[in-house]
Amino acid sequence: MPSAYTAPLIKATFPADGVLVLALARPPVNAFSTDLFHQLDEVTRTASRDNDVRCVVLTSDVAKGFTAGLDLQCVRLSSSPAHSPLPPPT
């Protein structure tokens, strides 16, 4: 089951039955980039279809805090909605 949650910027662990912990891992401050948004979207969608997951805990793998918010450099580089750091609405 853990291989289904493999993502470069998110560390997944199962500390107890039914509990999935997703830790954001984008040092130094977990700023949300396009890649982080897409990876988080992918692993949470996978968790929503997994009958063994009853609870998802979202946390941080960096010591400075949970997240600094949106990566402003990513926003500056995005000049059109096609390059938006946010995933498309579903």
Secondary structure, 3 states (H helix, E strand, C coil): CHHHHCECCEEEEEEECCEEEEEECCCCCCCECHHHHHHHHHHHHHHHHCCCCCEEEEEECCCCCCCCCECHHHHHHCCCHHHCCCCCCC
